[in-house]
């Protein structure tokens, strides 16, 4: 597990639709600051990219397309307060390949959204917040957040 869950709060949030997921992502985005890292965990189709896309779009001053970074590995976005790095590590075969991405610096200066965080291995920041999405139905999801107390009122 990339995050030491024993020392963090855990809450669960039922998301009955894509619209509910997008609304929650916007709320989460409004609470982020430079240096925050969200580890987006879940099976294929669980909604990691949809969550990240809605979060990113809610923080942009000029709307733009937010594609999945599956093939590029990293997409960056500028907001008025910080840069956002959206990473999809699915195609990485080892943590050694991470050095080329420059993630370690981004962990302290930008907001990082990491899909497939298990690929980080020991490079996952200790302060990272785990957002685990699981499929509950056709468009319903269950979000489990393992992180600090700033998320407690979302449940």
DSSP file (Angstrom, degrees, kcal/mol; ACC not computed):
  #  RESIDUE AA STRUCTURE BP1 BP2  ACC     N-H-->O    O-->H-N    N-H-->O    O-->H-N    TCO  KAPPA ALPHA  PHI   PSI    X-CA   Y-CA   Z-CA
    1    1 A X              0   0    0      0, 0.0     4,-0.0     0, 0.0   117,-0.0   0.000 360.0 360.0 360.0 129.9    0.0    0.0    0.0
    2    2 A X        +     0   0    0      2,-0.1     2,-0.4     3,-0.0   126,-0.1   0.642 360.0  53.6 -73.1 -13.8    1.5    3.3   -1.0
    3    3 A X  S    S-     0   0    0    124,-0.1     2,-1.8    36,-0.0     3,-0.1  -0.956  87.9-117.6-124.3 139.4    0.3    5.3    2.0
    4    4 A X    >   -     0   0    0     -2,-0.4     3,-1.2   122,-0.2    -2,-0.1  -0.563  37.9-179.3 -73.4  88.4    0.7    4.4    5.6
    5    5 A X  G >   +     0   0    0     -2,-1.8     3,-1.7     1,-0.3    -1,-0.2   0.751  66.7  73.1 -66.6 -25.7   -3.1    4.0    6.2
    6    6 A X  G 3  S+     0   0    0      1,-0.3    -1,-0.3    -3,-0.1    -2,-0.1   0.792  99.7  45.9 -61.7 -27.4   -2.8    3.3    9.9
    7    7 A X  G <  S+     0   0    0     -3,-1.2     2,-0.3     2,-0.1    -1,-0.3   0.228 105.4  73.4-100.7  14.0   -1.9    6.9   10.7
    8    8 A X  S <  S-     0   0    0     -3,-1.7   140,-0.2    -5,-0.1     2,-0.1  -0.877  81.4-104.5-129.0 158.7   -4.6    8.5    8.6
    9    9 A X  E     -A  147   0A   0    138,-2.3   138,-1.9    -2,-0.3     2,-0.4  -0.446  31.0-154.7 -72.9 152.2   -8.4    9.1    8.7
   10   10 A X  E     +A  146   0A   0    136,-0.2     2,-0.3    -2,-0.1   136,-0.2  -0.996  16.6 171.1-132.1 129.9  -10.5    7.0    6.4
   11   11 A X  E     -A  145   0A   0    134,-2.2   134,-2.6    -2,-0.4     2,-0.4  -0.941  20.0-143.7-131.4 156.7  -13.9    8.0    5.1
   12   12 A X  E     -A  144   0A   0     -2,-0.3     2,-0.4   132,-0.2   132,-0.2  -0.972  12.1-170.5-123.3 139.0  -16.3    6.5    2.5
   13   13 A X  E     -A  143   0A   0    130,-2.9   130,-3.0    -2,-0.4     2,-0.4  -0.993  17.2-138.9-130.9 125.7  -18.5    8.5    0.2
   14   14 A X  E     -A  142   0A   0     -2,-0.4     2,-0.6   128,-0.2   128,-0.2  -0.716  14.9-167.4 -83.5 129.6  -21.2    7.0   -2.1
   15   15 A X  E     -A  141   0A   0    126,-3.3   126,-3.2    -2,-0.4   121,-0.2  -0.893   5.1-175.0-119.8  98.1  -21.2    8.5   -5.5
   16   16 A X        +     0   0    0     -2,-0.6     2,-0.3   124,-0.2   123,-0.2   0.617  65.3  12.9 -72.8 -12.5  -24.4    7.5   -7.3
   17   17 A X  S  > S-     0   0    0      1,-0.1     4,-1.9   124,-0.1   124,-0.1  -0.955  78.2-101.5-154.5 168.4  -23.6    9.1  -10.7
   18   18 A X  H  > S+     0   0    0     -2,-0.3     4,-2.7     1,-0.2     5,-0.2   0.887 121.2  57.1 -61.9 -38.8  -20.9   10.7  -12.8
   19   19 A X  H  > S+     0   0    0      1,-0.2     4,-2.3     2,-0.2    -1,-0.2   0.889 105.8  49.6 -60.6 -39.5  -22.4   14.1  -11.9
   20   20 A X  H  > S+     0   0    0      2,-0.2     4,-2.3     1,-0.2    -1,-0.2   0.892 110.6  50.4 -65.9 -39.5  -21.9   13.3   -8.2
   21   21 A X  H  X S+     0   0    0     -4,-1.9     4,-2.4     2,-0.2    -2,-0.2   0.924 111.5  48.0 -63.1 -44.7  -18.3   12.3   -8.8
   22   22 A X  H  X S+     0   0    0     -4,-2.7     4,-2.0     2,-0.2    -2,-0.2   0.887 110.7  50.9 -64.7 -40.1  -17.6   15.5  -10.8
   23   23 A X  H  X S+     0   0    0     -4,-2.3     4,-1.8     2,-0.2    -1,-0.2   0.918 111.7  47.2 -64.2 -43.5  -19.2   17.7   -8.0
   24   24 A X  H  X S+     0   0    0     -4,-2.3     4,-2.8     1,-0.2    -2,-0.2   0.906 108.9  54.7 -65.1 -40.6  -17.1   16.0   -5.3
   25   25 A X  H  X S+     0   0    0     -4,-2.4     4,-2.7     1,-0.2    -1,-0.2   0.894 107.0  51.3 -59.5 -40.1  -14.0   16.4   -7.5
   26   26 A X  H  X S+     0   0    0     -4,-2.0     4,-1.7     2,-0.2    -1,-0.2   0.905 110.3  48.9 -63.0 -42.0  -14.6   20.1   -7.7
   27   27 A X  H  < S+     0   0    0     -4,-1.8     4,-0.5     2,-0.2    -2,-0.2   0.928 112.2  48.0 -63.5 -45.5  -15.0   20.3   -3.9
   28   28 A X  H >< S+     0   0    0     -4,-2.8     3,-1.7     1,-0.2     4,-0.4   0.932 109.2  54.4 -60.5 -45.6  -11.8   18.4   -3.4
   29   29 A X  H >< S+     0   0    0     -4,-2.7     3,-1.4     1,-0.3    -1,-0.2   0.859 100.6  59.3 -56.9 -37.5  -10.0   20.7   -5.9
   30   30 A X  T 3< S+     0   0    0     -4,-1.7    -1,-0.3     1,-0.3    -2,-0.2   0.649 105.7  50.2 -67.9 -13.5  -11.1   23.8   -4.1
   31   31 A X  T <  S+     0   0    0     -3,-1.7    -1,-0.3    -4,-0.5    -2,-0.2   0.411  88.6 107.1-103.3  -0.1   -9.2   22.5   -1.0
   32   32 A X    <   -     0   0    0     -3,-1.4     2,-0.3    -4,-0.4    79,-0.1  -0.491  43.1-176.0 -85.7 150.8   -5.9   21.7   -2.6
   33   33 A X    >   -     0   0    0     -2,-0.2     3,-2.1    77,-0.1    49,-0.1  -0.918  43.8 -69.0-135.2 163.0   -2.6   23.7   -2.3
   34   34 A X  T 3  S+     0   0    0     -2,-0.3    77,-0.2     1,-0.3    76,-0.2  -0.248 120.7  32.9 -52.6 134.8    0.8   23.3   -3.8
   35   35 A X  T 3  S+     0   0    0     75,-1.5    -1,-0.3     1,-0.4    76,-0.2   0.242  84.8 131.8  98.6 -11.1    2.5   20.2   -2.6
   36   36 A X    <   -     0   0    0     -3,-2.1    76,-2.4    73,-0.1     2,-0.4  -0.495  37.6-164.3 -73.6 144.1   -0.6   18.1   -2.3
   37   37 A X  E     -b  112   0A   0     90,-0.3    92,-2.9    74,-0.2     2,-0.5  -0.986   5.6-165.4-132.7 122.0   -0.5   14.7   -3.8
   38   38 A X  E     -bc 113 129A   0     74,-3.0    76,-2.9    -2,-0.4     2,-0.8  -0.938   9.6-152.6-107.9 123.2   -3.6   12.6   -4.5
   39   39 A X  E     -bc 114 130A   0     90,-3.1    92,-3.1    -2,-0.5     2,-0.9  -0.856  11.5-156.0 -94.3 110.0   -3.1    8.9   -5.2
   40   40 A X  E     +bc 115 131A   0     74,-2.8    76,-1.3    -2,-0.8    77,-0.4  -0.782  19.2 178.6 -95.5 106.1   -6.0    7.8   -7.4
   41   41 A X  E     + c   0 132A   0     90,-2.4    92,-3.1    -2,-0.9     2,-0.2  -0.814  19.1 101.9-111.8 146.5   -6.4    4.1   -7.0
   42   42 A X        -     0   0    0     -2,-0.3    92,-0.1    90,-0.2    74,-0.1  -0.770  63.7 -72.5 157.3 161.7   -9.0    1.7   -8.5
   43   43 A X  S >  S-     0   0    0     90,-0.5     3,-2.0    -2,-0.2     5,-0.3  -0.134  70.0 -69.3 -66.3 168.0   -9.6   -0.9  -11.2
   44   44 A X  T 3  S+     0   0    0      1,-0.3    -1,-0.2     2,-0.1     0, 0.0  -0.395 126.2  19.6 -55.5 132.9   -9.9    0.0  -14.9
   45   45 A X  T 3  S+     0   0    0     -3,-0.1    -1,-0.3    -2,-0.1    -2,-0.1   0.511  86.0 121.7  82.9   4.5  -13.1    1.9  -15.4
   46   46 A X  S <  S-     0   0    0     -3,-2.0    -2,-0.1    87,-0.1    88,-0.1   0.681  87.4-101.2 -76.0 -16.3  -13.4    2.9  -11.7
   47   47 A X  S  > S+     0   0    0     -4,-0.2     4,-2.4    86,-0.1     5,-0.2   0.606  77.4 134.7 110.3  14.3  -13.5    6.6  -12.5
   48   48 A X  H  > S+     0   0    0     -5,-0.3     4,-2.5     1,-0.2     5,-0.2   0.946  80.5  41.3 -60.1 -49.6   -9.9    7.8  -11.7
   49   49 A X  H  > S+     0   0    0      2,-0.2     4,-3.1     1,-0.2     5,-0.2   0.889 113.6  53.1 -68.7 -38.8   -9.6    9.8  -14.9
   50   50 A X  H  > S+     0   0    0      2,-0.2     4,-2.1     1,-0.2    -1,-0.2   0.912 111.5  47.1 -61.3 -42.0  -13.1   11.2  -14.7
   51   51 A X  H  X S+     0   0    0     -4,-2.4     4,-2.2     2,-0.2    -2,-0.2   0.948 114.9  45.4 -62.8 -49.8  -12.4   12.3  -11.2
   52   52 A X  H  X S+     0   0    0     -4,-2.5     4,-2.9    -5,-0.2     5,-0.2   0.911 111.4  53.0 -61.5 -43.6   -9.1   13.9  -12.1
   53   53 A X  H  X S+     0   0    0     -4,-3.1     4,-2.7     1,-0.2    -1,-0.2   0.926 111.2  45.5 -59.1 -47.5  -10.6   15.5  -15.3
   54   54 A X  H  X S+     0   0    0     -4,-2.1     4,-1.7    -5,-0.2    -1,-0.2   0.896 113.5  50.1 -65.1 -40.2  -13.4   17.2  -13.3
   55   55 A X  H  X S+     0   0    0     -4,-2.2     4,-0.7     2,-0.2    -2,-0.2   0.950 113.8  44.7 -61.7 -50.0  -11.0   18.4  -10.6
   56   56 A X  H >X S+     0   0    0     -4,-2.9     3,-1.4     1,-0.2     4,-0.9   0.938 112.3  51.0 -61.8 -48.7   -8.5   19.9  -13.1
   57   57 A X  H 3< S+     0   0    0     -4,-2.7     3,-0.4     1,-0.3    -1,-0.2   0.830 104.2  58.9 -61.3 -31.8  -11.2   21.6  -15.2
   58   58 A X  H 3< S+     0   0    0     -4,-1.7    -1,-0.3     1,-0.2    -2,-0.2   0.713 109.3  44.6 -70.2 -18.5  -12.7   23.1  -12.0
   59   59 A X  H << S+     0   0    0     -3,-1.4    21,-0.5    -4,-0.7     2,-0.2   0.550  89.9 100.1-102.4 -10.4   -9.4   24.9  -11.3
   60   60 A X     <  -     0   0    0     -4,-0.9     3,-0.1    -3,-0.4    19,-0.1  -0.550  58.3-154.2 -78.8 140.4   -8.6   26.2  -14.8
   61   61 A X  S    S+     0   0    0     17,-0.4     2,-0.5     1,-0.2    -1,-0.1   0.798  90.7  40.5 -81.4 -29.5   -9.3   29.8  -15.6
   62   62 A X  S    S-     0   0    0      2,-0.0    -1,-0.2     0, 0.0    -2,-0.0  -0.980  97.7-118.6-118.8 119.4   -9.6   29.0  -19.3
   63   63 A X        +     0   0    0     -2,-0.5     2,-0.3    -3,-0.1    -2,-0.0  -0.245  43.0 165.8 -57.6 140.4  -11.5   25.8  -20.1
   64   64 A X        -     0   0    0     -4,-0.0     2,-0.1    -7,-0.0    -4,-0.1  -0.979  42.3 -84.9-150.1 162.4   -9.4   23.2  -22.0
   65   65 A X        -     0   0    0     -2,-0.3     2,-0.5     1,-0.1     0, 0.0  -0.431  33.3-157.8 -66.5 140.0   -9.5   19.5  -22.9
   66   66 A X        -     0   0    0     -2,-0.1   -13,-0.1     9,-0.0    -1,-0.1  -0.825  16.5-171.1-122.5  89.4   -8.2   17.3  -20.2
   67   67 A X        -     0   0    0     -2,-0.5     2,-0.2     1,-0.1     8,-0.0  -0.338  33.5 -93.4 -78.3 161.8   -7.1   14.0  -21.9
   68   68 A X        -     0   0    0      1,-0.1     3,-0.5    -2,-0.1     4,-0.3  -0.559  28.0-141.4 -68.2 134.9   -6.1   10.9  -20.1
   69   69 A X     >  +     0   0    0     -2,-0.2     4,-2.4     1,-0.2    19,-0.5   0.080  64.0 123.0 -86.5  27.1   -2.3   10.8  -19.7
   70   70 A X  T  4 S+     0   0    0      1,-0.2    21,-0.3     2,-0.2    -1,-0.2   0.892  84.6  26.3 -54.9 -43.3   -2.2    7.0  -20.4
   71   71 A X  T  4 S+     0   0    0     -3,-0.5    -1,-0.2     1,-0.1    -2,-0.1   0.791 126.9  44.2 -94.4 -30.0    0.2    7.4  -23.3
   72   72 A X  T  4 S-     0   0    0     -4,-0.3     2,-1.4     1,-0.1    -2,-0.2   0.657  90.4-148.5 -85.3 -15.7    2.0   10.7  -22.4
   73   73 A X  S  < S+     0   0    0     -4,-2.4    15,-2.2    15,-0.1     2,-0.4  -0.195  75.0  41.5  73.6 -41.0    2.4    9.5  -18.8
   74   74 A X  E     -D   87   0A   0     -2,-1.4     2,-0.4    13,-0.2    13,-0.2  -0.999  57.5-177.2-139.1 135.0    2.1   13.2  -17.5
   75   75 A X  E     -D   86   0A   0     11,-2.3    11,-3.1    -2,-0.4     2,-0.4  -0.993  17.0-155.8-122.4 136.3    0.0   16.1  -18.5
   76   76 A X  E     -D   85   0A   0     -2,-0.4     2,-0.3     9,-0.2     9,-0.2  -0.880   9.1-172.8-116.2 149.7    0.6   19.5  -16.8
   77   77 A X  E     -D   84   0A   0      7,-2.2     7,-2.9    -2,-0.4     2,-0.5  -0.989  17.0-135.9-138.5 143.3   -1.8   22.4  -16.3
   78   78 A X  E     +D   83   0A   0     -2,-0.3   -17,-0.4     5,-0.2     2,-0.3  -0.880  23.1 177.2-102.8 131.1   -1.4   25.9  -14.9
   79   79 A X        -     0   0    0      3,-1.6   -19,-0.1    -2,-0.5   -20,-0.0  -0.773  46.9 -99.0-118.9 170.3   -3.8   27.3  -12.5
   80   80 A X  S    S+     0   0    0    -21,-0.5     3,-0.1    -2,-0.3   -20,-0.1   0.761 120.7  31.1 -61.4 -23.3   -3.6   30.8  -10.8
   81   81 A X  S    S-     0   0    0      1,-0.3     2,-0.3   -48,-0.0    -1,-0.2   0.693 128.0 -12.7-111.1 -22.7   -2.2   29.2   -7.6
   82   82 A X        -     0   0    0    -49,-0.1    -3,-1.6   -48,-0.0    -1,-0.3  -0.981  66.0 -97.2-168.5 163.1   -0.2   26.2   -8.6
   83   83 A X  E     -D   78   0A   0     26,-0.4    28,-2.8    -2,-0.3     2,-0.5  -0.642  32.4-142.9 -86.4 152.5    0.6   23.8  -11.4
   84   84 A X  E     -De  77 111A   0     -7,-2.9    -7,-2.2    -2,-0.3     2,-0.6  -0.976   7.6-161.4-116.6 130.6   -1.2   20.4  -11.6
   85   85 A X  E     -De  76 112A   0     26,-3.0    28,-3.1    -2,-0.5     2,-0.6  -0.960   4.4-166.4-109.1 117.3    0.6   17.3  -12.8
   86   86 A X  E     -De  75 113A   0    -11,-3.1   -11,-2.3    -2,-0.6     2,-0.4  -0.928  15.2-175.6-105.1 116.3   -1.8   14.6  -13.8
   87   87 A X  E     -De  74 114A   0     26,-3.2    28,-3.3    -2,-0.6     2,-0.5  -0.906  21.9-167.5-120.1 139.2    0.1   11.3  -14.1
   88   88 A X  E     + e   0 115A   0    -15,-2.2     3,-0.4   -19,-0.5    28,-0.2  -0.951   7.9 178.1-123.3 108.6   -1.0    7.8  -15.3
   89   89 A X    >   +     0   0    0     26,-2.2     3,-1.7    -2,-0.5    27,-0.1   0.254  45.9 112.9 -96.3  11.7    1.7    5.3  -14.3
   90   90 A X  T 3  S+     0   0    0      1,-0.3    -1,-0.2    25,-0.1   -20,-0.1   0.855  76.9  49.5 -53.8 -40.9   -0.2    2.2  -15.7
   91   91 A X  T 3  S+     0   0    0     -3,-0.4    -1,-0.3   -21,-0.3     2,-0.2   0.518  86.3 105.7 -82.7  -4.3    2.4    1.6  -18.5
   92   92 A X    <   -     0   0    0     -3,-1.7     3,-0.1     1,-0.1    -3,-0.0  -0.550  49.0-168.2 -77.3 139.8    5.4    1.8  -16.2
   93   93 A X        +     0   0    0      1,-0.2     2,-0.3    -2,-0.2    -1,-0.1   0.622  69.5  16.9-101.7 -15.8    7.1   -1.5  -15.5
   94   94 A X  S >  S-     0   0    0      1,-0.1     3,-1.3    27,-0.0    -1,-0.2  -0.994  70.4-117.8-153.5 156.5    9.4   -0.3  -12.7
   95   95 A X  G >  S+     0   0    0     -2,-0.3     3,-1.7     1,-0.3     4,-0.4   0.712 106.1  76.5 -65.9 -20.4    9.9    2.6  -10.3
   96   96 A X  G >  S+     0   0    0      1,-0.3     3,-0.9     2,-0.2     4,-0.3   0.818  85.9  61.8 -59.6 -30.5   13.2    3.2  -12.0
   97   97 A X  G X  S+     0   0    0     -3,-1.3     3,-0.6     1,-0.2     4,-0.3   0.616  87.0  75.6 -72.1 -12.1   11.4    4.8  -14.9
   98   98 A X  G X>>S+     0   0    0     -3,-1.7     3,-1.5     1,-0.2     4,-0.7   0.789  76.7  73.0 -71.7 -27.9    9.9    7.5  -12.6
   99   99 A X  G X45S+     0   0    0     -3,-0.9     3,-0.8    -4,-0.4    -1,-0.2   0.854  92.4  56.9 -56.7 -36.1   13.2    9.5  -12.4
  100  100 A X  G <45S+     0   0    0     -3,-0.6    -1,-0.3    -4,-0.3    -2,-0.2   0.723  98.9  61.2 -68.6 -21.6   12.7   10.7  -16.0
  101  101 A X  G <45S-     0   0    0     -3,-1.5    -1,-0.2    -4,-0.3    -2,-0.2   0.729  98.5-132.3 -80.5 -21.9    9.3   12.2  -15.2
  102  102 A X  T <X5 +     0   0    0     -3,-0.8     4,-1.5    -4,-0.7     3,-0.5   0.742  54.7 145.9  77.5  24.0   10.5   14.7  -12.6
  103  103 A X  H  >< +     0   0    0     -5,-0.7     4,-2.4     1,-0.2    -4,-0.1   0.838  57.9  66.5 -65.2 -33.8    7.9   13.8  -10.1
  104  104 A X  H  4 S+     0   0    0      1,-0.2     4,-0.5     2,-0.2    -1,-0.2   0.895 105.5  42.9 -59.8 -39.9   10.0   14.3   -7.0
  105  105 A X  H >> S+     0   0    0     -3,-0.5     4,-1.4     1,-0.2     3,-1.4   0.907 111.7  55.0 -69.1 -41.0   10.2   18.0   -7.6
  106  106 A X  H 3X S+     0   0    0     -4,-1.5     4,-2.5     1,-0.3   -71,-0.3   0.838  95.6  67.9 -61.0 -32.5    6.5   18.2   -8.5
  107  107 A X  H 3< S+     0   0    0     -4,-2.4    -1,-0.3     1,-0.2    -2,-0.2   0.781 111.1  32.9 -59.1 -26.2    5.6   16.5   -5.2
  108  108 A X  H <4 S+     0   0    0     -3,-1.4    -1,-0.2    -4,-0.5    -2,-0.2   0.670 128.8  33.2-103.4 -19.0    6.8   19.7   -3.4
  109  109 A X  H  < S+     0   0    0     -4,-1.4   -26,-0.4   -74,-0.1     2,-0.2   0.632 116.1  34.7-113.8 -16.6    5.9   22.4   -5.9
  110  110 A X  S  < S-     0   0    0     -4,-2.5   -75,-1.5    -5,-0.2     2,-0.5  -0.741  83.0 -97.9-128.4 173.0    2.7   21.3   -7.7
  111  111 A X  E     - e   0  84A   0    -28,-2.8   -26,-3.0    -2,-0.2     2,-0.5  -0.876  43.5-158.1 -89.1 128.4   -0.5   19.4   -7.0
  112  112 A X  E     -be  37  85A   0    -76,-2.4   -74,-3.0    -2,-0.5     2,-0.6  -0.942  14.7-167.6-116.0 131.8    0.0   15.9   -8.3
  113  113 A X  E     -be  38  86A   0    -28,-3.1   -26,-3.2    -2,-0.5     2,-0.6  -0.971  15.2-166.7-113.9 114.0   -2.8   13.5   -9.2
  114  114 A X  E     -be  39  87A   0    -76,-2.9   -74,-2.8    -2,-0.6     3,-0.5  -0.897   8.1-163.8-114.7 111.1   -1.3   10.0   -9.6
  115  115 A X  E    S+be  40  88A   0    -28,-3.3   -26,-2.2    -2,-0.6   -74,-0.2  -0.723  81.5  18.6 -86.9 143.8   -3.3    7.2  -11.3
  116  116 A X  S >  S+     0   0    0    -76,-1.3     3,-1.7    -2,-0.3    -1,-0.2   0.957  74.8 177.0  60.4  55.3   -1.9    3.7  -10.6
  117  117 A X  G >   +     0   0    0     -3,-0.5     3,-2.0   -77,-0.4     4,-0.5   0.646  64.4  81.3 -67.3 -14.2    0.1    4.9   -7.6
  118  118 A X  G >  S+     0   0    0      1,-0.3     3,-0.8     2,-0.2    -1,-0.3   0.784  82.5  66.3 -60.8 -23.3    1.3    1.3   -6.8
  119  119 A X  G <  S+     0   0    0     -3,-1.7    -1,-0.3     1,-0.2    -2,-0.2   0.648  87.3  69.7 -71.1 -14.9    3.9    2.0   -9.6
  120  120 A X  G X  S+     0   0    0     -3,-2.0     3,-2.1     1,-0.2    -1,-0.2   0.803  75.2 177.0 -71.6 -28.9    5.5    4.6   -7.3
  121  121 A X  G X  S-     0   0    0     -3,-0.8     3,-1.2    -4,-0.5    -1,-0.2  -0.388  70.8  -9.0  57.9-132.4    6.8    2.0   -4.8
  122  122 A X  G 3  S+     0   0    0      1,-0.2    -1,-0.3    -2,-0.1    -2,-0.1   0.518 124.5  78.6 -75.6  -4.8    8.8    3.8   -2.1
  123  123 A X  G <   +     0   0    0     -3,-2.1    -1,-0.2    -4,-0.1     2,-0.2   0.554  62.6 115.4 -81.4  -6.7    8.7    7.1   -4.0
  124  124 A X  S <  S-     0   0    0     -3,-1.2     2,-0.0    -7,-0.1   -85,-0.0  -0.458  76.6-112.6 -62.7 128.3    5.1    7.8   -2.9
  125  125 A X    >   -     0   0    0     -2,-0.2     3,-1.6     1,-0.1    -1,-0.1  -0.349  13.5-129.9 -64.8 142.7    5.3   10.9   -0.6
  126  126 A X  T 3  S+     0   0    0      1,-0.3  -122,-0.2  -123,-0.1    -1,-0.1   0.790 108.0  55.4 -62.0 -28.3    4.4   10.3    3.0
  127  127 A X  T 3  S+     0   0    0    -92,-0.1   -90,-0.3  -124,-0.1    -1,-0.3   0.437  81.7 127.4 -86.0   0.6    1.9   13.2    2.9
  128  128 A X    <   -     0   0    0     -3,-1.6     2,-0.5  -126,-0.1   -90,-0.2  -0.196  54.4-136.9 -61.7 149.2    0.0   11.7    0.0
  129  129 A X  E     -c   38   0A   0    -92,-2.9   -90,-3.1    18,-0.1     2,-0.5  -0.927  14.8-137.4-107.7 129.4   -3.8   11.3    0.3
  130  130 A X  E     -cF  39 146A   0     16,-2.8    16,-2.9    -2,-0.5     2,-0.6  -0.781  17.6-174.2 -93.3 124.7   -5.2    8.0   -1.0
  131  131 A X  E     -cF  40 145A   0    -92,-3.1   -90,-2.4    -2,-0.5     2,-0.6  -0.927   9.1-170.9-117.5 102.2   -8.5    8.3   -3.1
  132  132 A X  E     -cF  41 144A   0     12,-3.1    12,-2.7    -2,-0.6     2,-0.4  -0.854   1.8-165.1-102.1 117.4   -9.7    4.7   -3.8
  133  133 A X  E     - F   0 143A   0    -92,-3.1   -90,-0.5    -2,-0.6     2,-0.4  -0.847   7.2-177.7-102.7 134.7  -12.6    4.4   -6.3
  134  134 A X  E     - F   0 142A   0      8,-2.1     8,-2.5    -2,-0.4     2,-0.4  -0.979  30.8-109.6-131.8 148.3  -14.5    1.2   -6.6
  135  135 A X  E     + F   0 141A   0     -2,-0.4     6,-0.2     6,-0.2     3,-0.1  -0.591  35.1 168.6 -78.7 128.2  -17.4    0.3   -9.0
  136  136 A X        -     0   0    0      4,-2.6     2,-0.3    -2,-0.4     5,-0.2   0.511  65.8 -31.2-113.6 -12.4  -20.7    0.0   -7.2
  137  137 A X  S    S-     0   0    0      3,-1.3    -1,-0.3     1,-0.1     0, 0.0  -0.952  94.2 -45.1 177.2-170.1  -23.0   -0.1  -10.3
  138  138 A X  S    S-     0   0    0     -2,-0.3    -1,-0.1     1,-0.2  -121,-0.1   0.913 135.5  -6.9 -48.8 -55.5  -23.4    1.1  -13.8
  139  139 A X  S    S+     0   0    0   -123,-0.2     2,-0.3    -3,-0.1    -1,-0.2   0.335 112.2 108.1-122.4   3.7  -22.4    4.7  -13.0
  140  140 A X        -     0   0    0   -123,-0.1    -4,-2.6  -120,-0.0    -3,-1.3  -0.620  44.0-178.3 -86.5 142.3  -22.2    4.5   -9.2
  141  141 A X  E     -AF  15 135A   0   -126,-3.2  -126,-3.3    -2,-0.3     2,-0.5  -0.933  23.1-140.0-133.8 157.5  -18.9    4.5   -7.4
  142  142 A X  E     -AF  14 134A   0     -8,-2.5    -8,-2.1    -2,-0.3     2,-0.5  -0.991  19.2-159.0-116.7 124.6  -17.7    4.3   -3.8
  143  143 A X  E     -AF  13 133A   0   -130,-3.0  -130,-2.9    -2,-0.5     2,-0.5  -0.915   5.3-168.6-106.5 124.9  -14.9    6.6   -2.9
  144  144 A X  E     -AF  12 132A   0    -12,-2.7   -12,-3.1    -2,-0.5     2,-0.5  -0.965   7.1-162.4-109.6 122.7  -12.7    5.8    0.1
  145  145 A X  E     -AF  11 131A   0   -134,-2.6  -134,-2.2    -2,-0.5     2,-0.6  -0.923   8.8-174.1-108.2 124.2  -10.4    8.6    1.2
  146  146 A X  E     +AF  10 130A   0    -16,-2.9   -16,-2.8    -2,-0.5     2,-0.2  -0.942  47.7  84.5-115.5 106.6   -7.5    7.8    3.4
  147  147 A X  E    S-A    9   0A   0   -138,-1.9  -138,-2.3    -2,-0.6   -18,-0.1  -0.779  75.6 -31.5-169.1-150.9   -5.9   11.1    4.4
  148  148 A X    >   -     0   0    0     -2,-0.2     3,-1.4  -140,-0.2     4,-0.2  -0.270  65.3 -91.3 -89.9 179.5   -5.9   14.0    6.7
  149  149 A X  G >  S+     0   0    0      1,-0.3     3,-1.4     2,-0.2     4,-0.4   0.565 105.1  87.6 -70.9  -9.3   -8.9   15.5    8.5
  150  150 A X  G 3  S+     0   0    0      1,-0.3    -1,-0.3     2,-0.1     3,-0.2   0.710  91.8  48.7 -64.0 -16.4   -9.6   18.1    5.8
  151  151 A X  G X  S+     0   0    0     -3,-1.4     3,-2.4     1,-0.1     4,-0.4   0.548  81.7  97.3 -97.0  -9.0  -11.8   15.5    4.0
  152  152 A X  G X  S+     0   0    0     -3,-1.4     3,-1.1     1,-0.3    -1,-0.1   0.815  78.7  56.0 -53.4 -38.2  -13.9   14.4    7.1
  153  153 A X  G 3  S+     0   0    0     -4,-0.4    -1,-0.3     1,-0.2    -2,-0.1   0.526  92.1  73.6 -77.1  -3.1  -16.8   16.7    6.3
  154  154 A X  G <         0   0    0     -3,-2.4    -1,-0.2     1,-0.2    -2,-0.2   0.744 360.0 360.0 -78.0 -23.2  -17.3   15.2    2.8
  155  155 A X    <         0   0    0     -3,-1.1    -1,-0.2    -4,-0.4    -2,-0.1   0.473 360.0 360.0 -74.2 360.0  -18.7   11.9    4.2
